[in-house]
Amino acid sequence: MNLIESAKETLRIEADALQKAANRLDENFTKAVRLILQTKGKLIITGVGKSGLVGAKMAATFASTGTSSFFLHPTEALHGDLGMIGKEDALLAISSSGESEELTKILPHIKRFEIPLIGMTGNPDSSLGRYADVWIDISVAKEACPLNTAPTASTTLTMALGDALAVALMKQRGFKKEDFASFHPGGSLGKKLFVKIKDLMRTENLPVITQTTPLKEAIVTMSEGKLGNVLIVDENGRLSAILSDGDLRRALMQEGFSMDESAYTYATKAPKSYQNTNLLASEALEIIENARIQLLPITDSDGRIVGVLHIHDLVNAGIKSK
């Protein structure tokens, strides 16, 4: 068998395991979701070896989608960390055989705490299956491993069932993308939904000149400002124009061009600006892109400059338009 065929066979075996699990889902899955929804404390997930690794991922998924959760290794639990389990918590234990030694040792203590136990195992008659209040079947016909020993299809199925639980809980709780973003403020969605103009705009050392400033002085200010633009204000300090490097290049082509002429002569009059600093940065990026500009001046209600938002600052911050 060549490498591509080997990969396809692995995917087929694992896909088949997922499909069979989907077909046999029963009331136990519903009971598990309801049990977790009724839990006032945390959902604690435990498992050993590969099951433990899958459990850690599941805990992270639950925690970021509205279900307070953390992973607890059975060995650590036996050596003091059982104290992390509270009376209002629930436990989700994972073991394909249901007989993992480290896990079975803590099961009597879990029952002593009288907290709900969800068992994910391929054997309902195992120790885990018998102790569990709710059993979720993670059995597979065969592993993708050619020796049928290394956990492959079984771990894929377990992780997928964990995702299924998380998604079902999200739907039951009415969990929205705004809620997800609040748990991921540093992610792209969090930035899109929470970062505002005021968080990114520049307010100091802005390249500002008056309408009477000669072009040769404006060029110096533009270079020092490092924004590729200078802001021009009228006698009352209100924004009246912007001179961009593009304006400057076009001015050089004009007949009668003079460095002694005012920069205002060659500038873009009544430029695009914005006042609401609480506008989402992602929406500000849309304004910039639609107007085909690089710099968006931010003004107060009187038209006086309070800051600027440059497209490079938005891009560097990872902001994307909607």
One Martini backbone bead per residue (centre of mass of N, CA, C, O) as a GRO file, in nm:
protein
  322
    1MET     BB    1   0.094   0.037   0.025
    2ASN     BB    2   0.068   0.350  -0.020
    3LEU     BB    3   0.061   0.650   0.134
    4ILE     BB    4  -0.215   0.750   0.033
    5GLU     BB    5  -0.375   0.491   0.097
    6SER     BB    6  -0.311   0.492   0.396
    7ALA     BB    7  -0.447   0.761   0.460
    8LYS     BB    8  -0.729   0.689   0.353
    9GLU     BB    9  -0.777   0.452   0.546
   10THR     BB   10  -0.765   0.610   0.805
   11LEU     BB   11  -1.002   0.803   0.738
   12ARG     BB   12  -1.216   0.586   0.694
   13ILE     BB   13  -1.211   0.460   0.975
   14GLU     BB   14  -1.275   0.722   1.133
   15ALA     BB   15  -1.535   0.797   0.982
   16ASP     BB   16  -1.686   0.536   1.056
   17ALA     BB   17  -1.682   0.579   1.361
   18LEU     BB   18  -1.846   0.842   1.357
   19GLN     BB   19  -2.101   0.738   1.214
   20LYS     BB   20  -2.174   0.514   1.416
   21ALA     BB   21  -2.202   0.706   1.659
   22ALA     BB   22  -2.429   0.878   1.541
   23ASN     BB   23  -2.637   0.635   1.510
   24ARG     BB   24  -2.616   0.558   1.845
   25LEU     BB   25  -2.734   0.784   1.964
   26ASP     BB   26  -2.880   0.871   2.280
   27GLU     BB   27  -3.014   0.957   2.586
   28ASN     BB   28  -2.734   0.985   2.721
   29PHE     BB   29  -2.652   1.246   2.587
   30THR     BB   30  -2.883   1.416   2.699
   31LYS     BB   31  -2.816   1.365   2.998
   32ALA     BB   32  -2.536   1.494   2.992
   33VAL     BB   33  -2.623   1.777   2.917
   34ARG     BB   34  -2.818   1.822   3.157
   35LEU     BB   35  -2.614   1.775   3.380
   36ILE     BB   36  -2.428   2.013   3.305
   37LEU     BB   37  -2.645   2.238   3.318
   38GLN     BB   38  -2.703   2.174   3.636
   39THR     BB   39  -2.426   2.262   3.704
   40LYS     BB   40  -2.290   2.494   3.936
   41GLY     BB   41  -2.013   2.428   3.879
   42LYS     BB   42  -1.773   2.224   3.759
   43LEU     BB   43  -1.620   2.064   3.486
   44ILE     BB   44  -1.450   1.765   3.531
   45ILE     BB   45  -1.164   1.626   3.369
   46THR     BB   46  -1.060   1.279   3.314
   47GLY     BB   47  -0.743   1.103   3.240
   48VAL     BB   48  -0.530   0.869   3.063
   49GLY     BB   49  -0.315   0.952   2.850
   50LYS     BB   50  -0.477   0.993   2.567
   51SER     BB   51  -0.734   1.064   2.725
   52GLY     BB   52  -0.604   1.303   2.870
   53LEU     BB   53  -0.543   1.475   2.621
   54VAL     BB   54  -0.835   1.493   2.530
   55GLY     BB   55  -0.944   1.613   2.795
   56ALA     BB   56  -0.786   1.879   2.783
   57LYS     BB   57  -0.921   1.977   2.525
   58MET     BB   58  -1.212   1.968   2.626
   59ALA     BB   59  -1.179   2.170   2.856
   60ALA     BB   60  -1.102   2.407   2.673
   61THR     BB   61  -1.363   2.410   2.509
   62PHE     BB   62  -1.562   2.451   2.736
   63ALA     BB   63  -1.436   2.714   2.861
   64SER     BB   64  -1.474   2.878   2.569
   65THR     BB   65  -1.816   2.794   2.568
   66GLY     BB   66  -1.947   2.833   2.885
   67THR     BB   67  -1.795   2.588   3.045
   68SER     BB   68  -1.681   2.529   3.337
   69SER     BB   69  -1.337   2.404   3.316
   70PHE     BB   70  -1.114   2.118   3.402
   71PHE     BB   71  -0.817   1.938   3.435
   72LEU     BB   72  -0.767   1.607   3.598
   73HIS     BB   73  -0.537   1.408   3.720
   74PRO     BB   74  -0.554   1.112   3.882
   75THR     BB   75  -0.281   1.116   4.030
   76GLU     BB   76  -0.315   1.397   4.154
   77ALA     BB   77  -0.575   1.331   4.302
   78LEU     BB   78  -0.439   1.112   4.497
   79HIS     BB   79  -0.227   1.370   4.586
   80GLY     BB   80  -0.469   1.614   4.671
   81ASP     BB   81  -0.662   1.715   4.416
   82LEU     BB   82  -0.948   1.641   4.526
   83GLY     BB   83  -0.987   1.929   4.658
   84MET     BB   84  -1.089   2.059   4.374
   85ILE     BB   85  -1.353   1.919   4.443
   86GLY     BB   86  -1.685   1.996   4.447
   87LYS     BB   87  -2.025   1.958   4.530
   88GLU     BB   88  -2.112   2.123   4.244
   89ASP     BB   89  -1.981   1.925   4.069
   90ALA     BB   90  -1.854   1.752   3.776
   91LEU     BB   91  -1.769   1.436   3.614
   92LEU     BB   92  -1.545   1.347   3.336
   93ALA     BB   93  -1.463   1.022   3.231
   94ILE     BB   94  -1.180   0.864   3.054
   95SER     BB   95  -1.207   0.522   2.909
   96SER     BB   96  -1.200   0.274   2.695
   97SER     BB   97  -1.198   0.028   2.908
   98GLY     BB   98  -1.258   0.130   3.220
   99GLU     BB   99  -0.954   0.026   3.371
  100SER     BB  100  -0.783   0.244   3.460
  101GLU     BB  101  -0.606   0.252   3.739
  102GLU     BB  102  -0.595   0.554   3.819
  103LEU     BB  103  -0.902   0.597   3.780
  104THR     BB  104  -1.037   0.370   3.958
  105LYS     BB  105  -0.923   0.482   4.234
  106ILE     BB  106  -1.120   0.753   4.233
  107LEU     BB  107  -1.420   0.661   4.214
  108PRO     BB  108  -1.502   0.616   4.515
  109HIS     BB  109  -1.450   0.916   4.593
  110ILE     BB  110  -1.656   1.041   4.404
  111LYS     BB  111  -1.904   0.899   4.532
  112ARG     BB  112  -1.857   1.020   4.815
  113PHE     BB  113  -1.925   1.318   4.704
  114GLU     BB  114  -2.188   1.307   4.529
  115ILE     BB  115  -2.115   1.334   4.223
  116PRO     BB  116  -2.148   1.352   3.907
  117LEU     BB  117  -2.100   1.084   3.649
  118ILE     BB  118  -1.928   1.073   3.344
  119GLY     BB  119  -1.886   0.804   3.111
  120MET     BB  120  -1.618   0.739   2.880
  121THR     BB  121  -1.677   0.427   2.718
  122GLY     BB  122  -1.658   0.096   2.564
  123ASN     BB  123  -1.748  -0.027   2.866
  124PRO     BB  124  -2.030  -0.071   3.065
  125ASP     BB  125  -1.894  -0.316   3.254
  126SER     BB  126  -1.705  -0.147   3.380
  127SER     BB  127  -1.604   0.044   3.629
  128LEU     BB  128  -1.691   0.308   3.496
  129GLY     BB  129  -1.971   0.214   3.398
  130ARG     BB  130  -2.082   0.150   3.692
  131TYR     BB  131  -2.028   0.438   3.825
  132ALA     BB  132  -2.188   0.574   3.624
  133ASP     BB  133  -2.466   0.781   3.553
  134VAL     BB  134  -2.339   0.826   3.261
  135TRP     BB  135  -2.316   0.678   2.930
  136ILE     BB  136  -2.058   0.702   2.677
  137ASP     BB  137  -1.994   0.573   2.368
  138ILE     BB  138  -1.636   0.481   2.250
  139SER     BB  139  -1.657   0.264   2.055
  140VAL     BB  140  -1.473   0.055   1.821
  141ALA     BB  141  -1.407  -0.168   1.572
  142LYS     BB  142  -1.134  -0.005   1.492
  143GLU     BB  143  -0.825   0.083   1.446
  144ALA     BB  144  -0.603   0.253   1.238
  145CYS     BB  145  -0.406   0.081   1.335
  146PRO     BB  146  -0.256  -0.202   1.202
  147LEU     BB  147  -0.252  -0.338   1.508
  148ASN     BB  148  -0.496  -0.243   1.685
  149THR     BB  149  -0.373  -0.041   1.937
  150ALA     BB  150  -0.346   0.243   1.877
  151PRO     BB  151  -0.491   0.530   1.954
  152THR     BB  152  -0.725   0.668   1.708
  153ALA     BB  153  -1.029   0.635   1.652
  154SER     BB  154  -1.101   0.667   1.957
  155THR     BB  155  -0.988   0.958   1.995
  156THR     BB  156  -1.148   1.092   1.774
  157LEU     BB  157  -1.426   1.025   1.892
  158THR     BB  158  -1.394   1.157   2.168
  159MET     BB  159  -1.346   1.443   2.065
  160ALA     BB  160  -1.610   1.466   1.903
  161LEU     BB  161  -1.800   1.426   2.148
  162GLY     BB  162  -1.700   1.673   2.296
  163ASP     BB  163  -1.792   1.870   2.078
  164ALA     BB  164  -2.091   1.791   2.089
  165LEU     BB  165  -2.135   1.884   2.376
  166ALA     BB  166  -2.047   2.179   2.344
  167VAL     BB  167  -2.255   2.255   2.124
  168ALA     BB  168  -2.510   2.181   2.280
  169LEU     BB  169  -2.455   2.384   2.510
  170MET     BB  170  -2.448   2.639   2.343
  171LYS     BB  171  -2.743   2.616   2.240
  172GLN     BB  172  -2.882   2.604   2.522
  173ARG     BB  173  -2.743   2.893   2.612
  174GLY     BB  174  -2.708   3.097   2.373
  175PHE     BB  175  -2.430   3.110   2.245
  176LYS     BB  176  -2.234   3.370   2.126
  177LYS     BB  177  -1.991   3.543   1.961
  178GLU     BB  178  -1.959   3.747   2.192
  179ASP     BB  179  -1.895   3.536   2.407
  180PHE     BB  180  -1.650   3.415   2.271
  181ALA     BB  181  -1.485   3.682   2.255
  182SER     BB  182  -1.466   3.726   2.569
  183PHE     BB  183  -1.266   3.462   2.581
  184HIS     BB  184  -1.106   3.607   2.303
  185PRO     BB  185  -0.956   3.903   2.294
  186GLY     BB  186  -0.689   3.808   2.113
  187GLY     BB  187  -0.855   3.737   1.889
  188SER     BB  188  -1.005   3.807   1.597
  189LEU     BB  189  -1.291   3.830   1.714
  190GLY     BB  190  -1.229   4.008   1.957
  191LYS     BB  191  -1.118   4.243   1.792
  192LYS     BB  192  -1.374   4.291   1.620
  193LEU     BB  193  -1.574   4.331   1.892
  194PHE     BB  194  -1.375   4.536   2.092
  195VAL     BB  195  -1.197   4.709   1.927
  196LYS     BB  196  -1.123   5.052   1.919
  197ILE     BB  197  -1.026   5.348   1.817
  198LYS     BB  198  -0.913   5.445   2.103
  199ASP     BB  199  -0.701   5.196   2.114
  200LEU     BB  200  -0.528   5.296   1.826
  201MET     BB  201  -0.498   5.583   1.827
  202ARG     BB  202  -0.326   5.873   1.760
  203THR     BB  203  -0.227   6.168   1.987
  204GLU     BB  204   0.080   6.215   1.929
  205ASN     BB  205   0.278   6.390   1.727
  206LEU     BB  206   0.121   6.535   1.510
  207PRO     BB  207   0.097   6.632   1.166
  208VAL     BB  208   0.055   6.976   1.200
  209ILE     BB  209  -0.088   7.242   1.004
  210THR     BB  210  -0.140   7.523   0.828
  211GLN     BB  211  -0.268   7.697   0.554
  212THR     BB  212   0.018   7.878   0.539
  213THR     BB  213   0.204   7.653   0.498
  214PRO     BB  214   0.464   7.566   0.338
  215LEU     BB  215   0.556   7.299   0.156
  216LYS     BB  216   0.850   7.265   0.264
  217GLU     BB  217   0.748   7.233   0.561
  218ALA     BB  218   0.548   7.001   0.522
  219ILE     BB  219   0.759   6.785   0.440
  220VAL     BB  220   0.900   6.778   0.711
  221THR     BB  221   0.651   6.699   0.878
  222MET     BB  222   0.594   6.437   0.725
  223SER     BB  223   0.863   6.296   0.795
  224GLU     BB  224   0.835   6.317   1.110
  225GLY     BB  225   0.547   6.169   1.131
  226LYS     BB  226   0.530   5.888   0.968
  227LEU     BB  227   0.233   5.892   0.773
  228GLY     BB  228   0.220   6.031   0.480
  229ASN     BB  229   0.101   6.290   0.634
  230VAL     BB  230  -0.084   6.603   0.664
  231LEU     BB  231  -0.245   6.823   0.878
  232ILE     BB  232  -0.497   7.071   0.818
  233VAL     BB  233  -0.567   7.389   0.963
  234ASP     BB  234  -0.738   7.642   1.062
  235GLU     BB  235  -0.773   7.931   1.251
  236ASN     BB  236  -0.958   7.731   1.459
  237GLY     BB  237  -0.836   7.422   1.443
  238ARG     BB  238  -0.969   7.293   1.199
  239LEU     BB  239  -1.023   7.061   0.982
  240SER     BB  240  -0.949   7.101   0.612
  241ALA     BB  241  -0.691   6.908   0.540
  242ILE     BB  242  -0.488   6.680   0.330
  243LEU     BB  243  -0.145   6.581   0.289
  244SER     BB  244  -0.020   6.360   0.073
  245ASP     BB  245   0.205   6.186  -0.106
  246GLY     BB  246   0.017   6.183  -0.352
  247ASP     BB  247  -0.030   6.485  -0.371
  248LEU     BB  248   0.267   6.556  -0.409
  249ARG     BB  249   0.314   6.404  -0.676
  250ARG     BB  250   0.094   6.558  -0.835
  251ALA     BB  251   0.214   6.843  -0.795
  252LEU     BB  252   0.482   6.798  -0.957
  253MET     BB  253   0.305   6.792  -1.241
  254GLN     BB  254   0.247   7.081  -1.217
  255GLU     BB  255   0.205   7.381  -1.336
  256GLY     BB  256   0.371   7.601  -1.120
  257PHE     BB  257   0.525   7.469  -0.919
  258SER     BB  258   0.576   7.534  -0.554
  259MET     BB  259   0.747   7.534  -0.247
  260ASP     BB  260   0.615   7.823  -0.152
  261GLU     BB  261   0.363   7.717  -0.147
  262SER     BB  262   0.095   7.614  -0.007
  263ALA     BB  263  -0.016   7.312   0.099
  264TYR     BB  264  -0.323   7.364   0.057
  265THR     BB  265  -0.324   7.383  -0.254
  266TYR     BB  266  -0.254   7.046  -0.277
  267ALA     BB  267  -0.475   6.950  -0.109
  268THR     BB  268  -0.729   6.774   0.049
  269LYS     BB  269  -1.044   6.864   0.079
  270ALA     BB  270  -1.257   6.761   0.296
  271PRO     BB  271  -1.190   6.515   0.457
  272LYS     BB  272  -1.202   6.223   0.591
  273SER     BB  273  -1.386   6.163   0.898
  274TYR     BB  274  -1.413   6.110   1.266
  275GLN     BB  275  -1.571   6.096   1.602
  276ASN     BB  276  -1.619   5.803   1.707
  277THR     BB  277  -1.419   5.627   1.939
  278ASN     BB  278  -1.630   5.368   1.972
  279LEU     BB  279  -1.563   5.256   1.722
  280LEU     BB  280  -1.491   4.996   1.559
  281ALA     BB  281  -1.203   4.904   1.406
  282SER     BB  282  -1.334   4.733   1.180
  283GLU     BB  283  -1.513   4.971   1.076
  284ALA     BB  284  -1.283   5.169   1.019
  285LEU     BB  285  -1.152   4.993   0.802
  286GLU     BB  286  -1.386   5.015   0.605
  287ILE     BB  287  -1.367   5.319   0.561
  288ILE     BB  288  -1.077   5.319   0.452
  289GLU     BB  289  -1.121   5.121   0.216
  290ASN     BB  290  -1.360   5.273   0.073
  291ALA     BB  291  -1.185   5.553   0.054
  292ARG     BB  292  -0.886   5.504  -0.012
  293ILE     BB  293  -0.712   5.529   0.258
  294GLN     BB  294  -0.471   5.567   0.534
  295LEU     BB  295  -0.605   5.819   0.689
  296LEU     BB  296  -0.801   5.878   0.996
  297PRO     BB  297  -0.946   6.136   1.124
  298ILE     BB  298  -1.006   6.248   1.462
  299THR     BB  299  -1.281   6.427   1.593
  300ASP     BB  300  -1.464   6.657   1.720
  301SER     BB  301  -1.757   6.843   1.714
  302ASP     BB  302  -1.562   7.096   1.600
  303GLY     BB  303  -1.315   6.961   1.418
  304ARG     BB  304  -1.098   6.875   1.611
  305ILE     BB  305  -0.810   6.716   1.667
  306VAL     BB  306  -0.753   6.389   1.852
  307GLY     BB  307  -0.669   6.194   1.605
  308VAL     BB  308  -0.533   5.892   1.444
  309LEU     BB  309  -0.591   5.640   1.182
  310HIS     BB  310  -0.393   5.381   1.067
  311ILE     BB  311  -0.377   5.111   0.867
  312HIS     BB  312  -0.118   4.987   0.993
  313ASP     BB  313  -0.229   4.965   1.284
  314LEU     BB  314  -0.455   4.769   1.217
  315VAL     BB  315  -0.288   4.542   1.091
  316ASN     BB  316  -0.086   4.503   1.333
  317ALA     BB  317  -0.346   4.430   1.528
  318GLY     BB  318  -0.539   4.228   1.352
  319ILE     BB  319  -0.741   4.378   1.187
  320LYS     BB  320  -1.066   4.309   1.044
  321SER     BB  321  -1.297   4.322   0.830
  322LYS     BB  322  -1.638   4.224   0.791
   0.00000   0.00000   0.00000
